[in-house]
Amino acid sequence: MSTDNSSEYFSSQFKLGILGGGQLGKMLLYETRKFDIYTVVMDASNEAPSKIACNEFVLGDLMDFNAVYDFGKRVDVLTIEIENVNIDALEKLEDEGLKVFPPTKALKIIQNKAKQKLFYVDHDIPTADFQRFAYKSEIKDSIANGALDFPFIWKAAQFGYDGQGVAVIRKTEDLDRLPAGECIAEKMIDFKNELAVIVTRSASGEVKTYPVVEMEFHPEANQVEYVICPARIDAAVAAKAQEIALKVSEKIQHVGILAVELFQTKDDQILVNEVAPRPHNSGHYSIEASYTNQFEQHIRAILDLPLGDTKSKVAGIMVNLVGAEGHTGAVVYENMAEILGMEGVTPHIYGKKETRPFRKMGHVTIVNESISEARKIAQQVKETIKVISK
Amino acid sequence: MSTDNSSEYFSSQFKLGILGGGQLGKMLLYETRKFDIYTVVMDASNEAPSKIACNEFVLGDLMDFNAVYDFGKRVDVLTIEIENVNIDALEKLEDEGLKVFPPTKALKIIQNKAKQKLFYVDHDIPTADFQRFAYKSEIKDSIANGALDFPFIWKAAQFGYDGQGVAVIRKTEDLDRLPAGECIAEKMIDFKNELAVIVTRSASGEVKTYPVVEMEFHPEANQVEYVICPARIDAAVAAKAQEIALKVSEKIQHVGILAVELFQTKDDQILVNEVAPRPHNSGHYSIEASYTNQFEQHIRAILDLPLGDTKSKVAGIMVNLVGAEGHTGAVVYENMAEILGMEGVTPHIYGKKETRPFRKMGHVTIVNESISEARKIAQQVKETIKVISK
């Protein structure tokens, strides 16, 4: 791109709009502040973590057509930090010439998990077998007809986030507590590893991938406990994961970060689980470990600046800080000083005032030249820090 | 320290006060945001870079007793990002039990360069020979008496910043354009290198030093052009520099960051040039290169949390972004995209709206596994990016 274009981003005239003011937006704002890029954030909550770090804050419902449309009219480039936004408004803005990244075409495919799964099938992208249902009631029929067997994964087609809208169904009764509406039933994959690859695509089509990371999930909360970079897997498996992630990126034609979550099956097949078209939990390690972190990279991509180096300076492991069970109310971070005394430990506190069981309150990154040493320290961090209520 | 104490910092009750809202404060605020520590900033300018990233902003004159005293009454711990603050107010606050870091005792020694030089002499800390003058007029007498020879370095005793208040005096006429008031005349050192060592001391006395860095100055502007970490010097010289920096830290009894600027003479003596009791330009490389950057380290130190690891992940070089000569007015950063396309390059734009010749507008960090490669890229960055006016 021409340098004349780039200089406009670093002028006070230019305005970057961000839909969503959560923890991802907060971390995105470190990078816009670093580059002194003017930001306008919209969120439905006056308590939004992003609120104090943006140039302008707009209180508004991300699912409301007029709120999103009017917001878009105020900015030069519009991006998101959460998928659950009013796509019709984004489409109208896009038609009217606003740069919306990710593009609505990509966002539409991703926002609805049933559409997302069908998209993989249409493009020969390996993914777990599934059935799509318009209504929950259809699931029971399918089971009755022997077309669907327990156990399986139920996923709401829309508005799932941080493990909500996902459930393991082992018996008919499990269906009763699920919400109605469009959903999918996905075959449970007996996987060896859960992996993720972050792909970045710039507005003009430059593409870079981050190293494959390995994820460990919390069994009940269905939230990531550890993200380990690089994944401790064979080079051949890593190469296959990268190749499939690149294919998804190529087909979806996103702009910005695309986080591709993958299963490595017992027989080393790679299946696409799901994707997110924004900075992602699986890339938080990059703040401390990578030459260019995923948030700066997202900004570079949507502003069509050259993408940064995605390789790591050191090994990185991320531990999610989630609210402890049995604690609801004003949050206290216990033993913070102890973990700060451990080697290569950086806590990130998202600024949520109230904790509840399994609520994502922050994360801790552990960096080290040795990944096995980092893994040991990560375990100590996890066993030491407690997110409780007063 | 007990973990019960630490948890208080991460609660919404705790308030950290920062005097000064400049670029150092802005970078300090990335770290308080990361830790979700509540911050209150005072600065005399409504345009202060820190303004949008702190929780509360107070407009006030840092040299005004009442403004500083009243500000201090609102916070639990008080720190500075610039030395030129009202010390009497800080002393009163300290006497009344407020935690003021750096302590006023240390700040008093440092704020006045004549006092600072005498302090080195009193504690057998090697420094360049100098004479102290209460009035500029005394300098001419000293020259007339043959007690002072050209050339020498003139330094205002107080309120010098970013190269202001410092001048090379080669002939009598050079004295005419200098302001009156207390000053020192320092012997010009024929040095091989300018070095710096950042020492951090926590409230309870834990001490850690960063690697020795090597500085290259702009001849006219007397501002650092490159800061190179690690310094390309003998291990013995580096060890001596560390030892002397630690002695200064030990004698001054600061809390937080102390940046110690040093001369390496032609015969490998180490002389203390001057010190700053706050995060410093010579430590900016640490954001990208170090396990714990100087800003997070300063926060850890003043909150009496364990200090982080000071070693580097990779080699780091910082280039100051200063306003180009012949340009005054609304700033434009030319060729930003080009430098973003270079390996391991991170620009930091401070958010000043107006540029003028040699004004410090930001800095660029270059990280690389190889320091010689980093040095090459730093040169390219310097030759490419232009800070000009519209």
Interface residues (C-beta under 8 A of the other chain):
Chain A: M1 S2 T3 N5 S6 S7 Y9 F10 S11 S12 K26 Y30 R33 K34 F35 D36 I52 A53 C54 N55 Y291 T292 E296 R300 L305 P306 G308 D309 K313 V314 V332 Y333 E334 N335 M336 A337 E338 L340 G341 E343 G344 V345 T346 P347 H348 I349 Y350 G351 K353 G362 V367
Chain B: M1 S2 T3 N5 S6 S7 Y9 F10 S11 S12 K26 Y30 R33 K34 F35 D36 I52 A53 C54 N55 Y291 T292 E296 R300 L305 P306 G308 D309 K313 V314 V332 Y333 E334 N335 M336 A337 E338 L340 G341 E343 G344 V345 T346 P347 H348 I349 Y350 G351 K353 G362 V367
